[in-house]
Amino acid sequence: MAGAISMFFSAYLSQRSERESVKIDAAREKMEIETEPEEERSEMVELLKGEGYADEEVDVIMKRLTKDKALWLREMLRRELRINPEDTSSDQLPGAAAAGVSFLLLALLAVSPYVFLAGRVDALTASVTLSLLALFALGSRVFVPRNFRPLAGLESAGVGGLAGAALFLVGLLISSR
């Protein structure tokens, strides 16, 4: 339960920090558009050309952007800083709740063998197996067939397995004292 609460607050604070960072970047870009419009225009022209737009296309886009400073700002954030302001404008609670609930459910999955199996070794084996399978499933996106990435699943299970093994060894060292 403590891990789930920790994950909830970590996700919440992380999303809040990201939102604040975007606000600061947006304010700076807005100020630059207001105080240095020619420099910002040149930056946008170079970004558009770098994306493969022809000169005629760039001219049309820039005429549209310079008429609407809010649109210009959004495009500067997207193209120059790779920030999508809409991604951070939503409430942080749903994402944080999803992180906390996910952690809780997977933690319950990992400890459930200790409730249902009598032998400690059997319970440990089942717990490790279920945990690695869950890490593989989530990491590989097995539930989204068109985005299935088995190597990412193996990486996730491998990193989780190493972390679990390290913590198990720390537990053994502590309990032997």
Secondary structure per residue as TSV (DSSP state, phi and psi in degrees):
chain	resnum	aa	ss	phi	psi
A	1	M	-	360.0	-39.6
A	2	A	H	-62.9	-38.5
A	3	G	H	-63.5	-41.0
A	4	A	H	-64.2	-42.4
A	5	I	H	-65.3	-42.1
A	6	S	H	-61.3	-43.6
A	7	M	H	-63.4	-41.1
A	8	F	H	-58.2	-52.8
A	9	F	H	-69.1	-34.6
A	10	S	H	-62.5	-46.5
A	11	A	H	-64.2	-41.8
A	12	Y	H	-60.8	-49.7
A	13	L	H	-66.2	-37.3
A	14	S	H	-63.1	-46.3
A	15	Q	H	-65.6	-37.8
A	16	R	H	-65.4	-42.2
A	17	S	H	-63.6	-41.2
A	18	E	H	-62.9	-42.3
A	19	R	H	-61.1	-45.0
A	20	E	H	-62.9	-40.2
A	21	S	H	-62.7	-42.2
A	22	V	H	-63.7	-40.6
A	23	K	H	-61.2	-41.5
A	24	I	H	-65.4	-45.6
A	25	D	H	-62.4	-41.5
A	26	A	H	-64.6	-41.3
A	27	A	H	-63.5	-41.2
A	28	R	H	-65.5	-45.3
A	29	E	H	-63.3	-41.0
A	30	K	H	-61.2	-44.1
A	31	M	H	-62.6	-40.6
A	32	E	H	-66.3	-38.1
A	33	I	H	-63.9	-38.0
A	34	E	H	-73.4	-42.1
A	35	T	H	-96.6	-24.4
A	36	E	-	-133.8	58.2
A	37	P	H	-61.6	-35.1
A	38	E	H	-69.0	-39.1
A	39	E	H	-63.9	-44.3
A	40	E	H	-66.3	-36.6
A	41	R	H	-63.9	-44.8
A	42	S	H	-61.8	-41.0
A	43	E	H	-60.2	-45.4
A	44	M	H	-66.2	-39.8
A	45	V	H	-59.4	-45.9
A	46	E	H	-64.3	-39.2
A	47	L	H	-63.3	-44.1
A	48	L	H	-65.8	-43.0
A	49	K	H	-63.2	-38.0
A	50	G	H	-64.1	-25.0
A	51	E	T	-86.3	-1.5
A	52	G	T	99.7	8.9
A	53	Y	-	-74.1	141.3
A	54	A	-	-75.4	161.3
A	55	D	H	-55.4	-41.7
A	56	E	H	-63.6	-41.2
A	57	E	H	-65.3	-40.9
A	58	V	H	-61.8	-42.2
A	59	D	H	-61.0	-44.1
A	60	V	H	-63.3	-46.3
A	61	I	H	-62.2	-45.2
A	62	M	H	-66.7	-36.1
A	63	K	H	-61.4	-41.5
A	64	R	H	-67.5	-45.5
A	65	L	H	-65.3	-42.6
A	66	T	H	-71.7	-14.8
A	67	K	H	-81.0	-23.5
A	68	D	-	-128.5	97.6
A	69	K	H	-65.2	-29.7
A	70	A	H	-66.3	-42.4
A	71	L	H	-65.7	-41.8
A	72	W	H	-59.7	-44.7
A	73	L	H	-60.9	-47.2
A	74	R	H	-59.0	-41.9
A	75	E	H	-69.6	-35.5
A	76	M	H	-64.3	-43.2
A	77	L	H	-62.9	-43.3
A	78	R	H	-68.4	-47.0
A	79	R	H	-85.0	-40.2
A	80	E	H	-83.9	-47.0
A	81	L	S	-102.0	-3.6
A	82	R	-	57.7	41.5
A	83	I	-	-116.0	131.7
A	84	N	-	-105.8	103.0
A	85	P	G	-57.2	-32.0
A	86	E	G	-63.9	-29.5
A	87	D	G	-65.4	-27.2
A	88	T	G	-107.2	4.5
A	89	S	S	-88.1	-7.1
A	90	S	S	-85.3	169.0
A	91	D	-	-65.7	138.6
A	92	Q	S	-77.6	-20.9
A	93	L	H	-61.1	-44.7
A	94	P	H	-60.6	-42.8
A	95	G	H	-65.0	-41.9
A	96	A	H	-66.6	-40.6
A	97	A	H	-64.1	-40.8
A	98	A	H	-61.8	-40.7
A	99	A	H	-64.7	-44.8
A	100	G	H	-65.3	-45.7
A	101	V	H	-66.3	-41.3
A	102	S	H	-60.3	-45.6
A	103	F	H	-60.1	-45.7
A	104	L	H	-60.5	-46.5
A	105	L	H	-63.5	-42.5
A	106	L	H	-71.1	-32.5
A	107	A	H	-66.8	-40.7
A	108	L	H	-63.5	-37.8
A	109	L	H	-61.3	-41.8
A	110	A	H	-69.2	-33.2
A	111	V	H	-93.7	-11.3
A	112	S	H	-58.5	-35.0
A	113	P	H	-60.4	-28.0
A	114	Y	H	-71.4	-20.7
A	115	V	H	-82.6	-37.0
A	116	F	H	-100.2	-16.6
A	117	L	-	-113.0	140.1
A	118	A	S	-79.0	-43.6
A	119	G	S	-79.6	137.4
A	120	R	H	-64.6	-40.0
A	121	V	H	-68.0	-42.4
A	122	D	H	-61.9	-43.0
A	123	A	H	-64.9	-41.7
A	124	L	H	-63.4	-45.9
A	125	T	H	-60.7	-45.8
A	126	A	H	-65.0	-40.1
A	127	S	H	-63.2	-47.0
A	128	V	H	-62.5	-44.8
A	129	T	H	-61.8	-49.0
A	130	L	H	-61.5	-41.0
A	131	S	H	-64.5	-45.1
A	132	L	H	-65.7	-39.9
A	133	L	H	-64.0	-41.2
A	134	A	H	-64.8	-42.8
A	135	L	H	-63.0	-41.0
A	136	F	H	-63.2	-47.2
A	137	A	H	-60.0	-45.5
A	138	L	H	-70.7	-43.7
A	139	G	H	-66.7	-34.4
A	140	S	H	-87.2	-8.5
A	141	R	T	59.9	42.3
A	142	V	T	-59.4	-24.0
A	143	F	T	-83.7	-4.2
A	144	V	S	-121.9	85.2
A	145	P	G	-52.3	-37.5
A	146	R	G	-73.0	-14.6
A	147	N	G	-113.4	16.9
A	148	F	-	-61.3	125.1
A	149	R	-	-132.1	89.2
A	150	P	H	-60.4	-34.3
A	151	L	H	-65.8	-36.6
A	152	A	H	-65.9	-37.0
A	153	G	H	-65.0	-42.1
A	154	L	H	-64.4	-40.2
A	155	E	H	-62.6	-45.3
A	156	S	H	-61.4	-45.9
A	157	A	H	-65.5	-39.0
A	158	G	H	-64.7	-46.4
A	159	V	H	-64.7	-43.6
A	160	G	H	-63.7	-39.2
A	161	G	H	-64.4	-42.9
A	162	L	H	-64.2	-42.3
A	163	A	H	-63.8	-43.8
A	164	G	H	-63.0	-41.7
A	165	A	H	-64.6	-41.8
A	166	A	H	-62.6	-43.8
A	167	L	H	-68.0	-34.9
A	168	F	H	-63.2	-43.0
A	169	L	H	-66.3	-38.4
A	170	V	H	-62.1	-42.7
A	171	G	H	-60.8	-41.4
A	172	L	H	-63.0	-42.9
A	173	L	H	-63.3	-43.4
A	174	I	H	-66.8	-42.3
A	175	S	H	-73.2	-19.8
A	176	S	T	-81.5	-5.0
A	177	R	-	-95.0	360.0
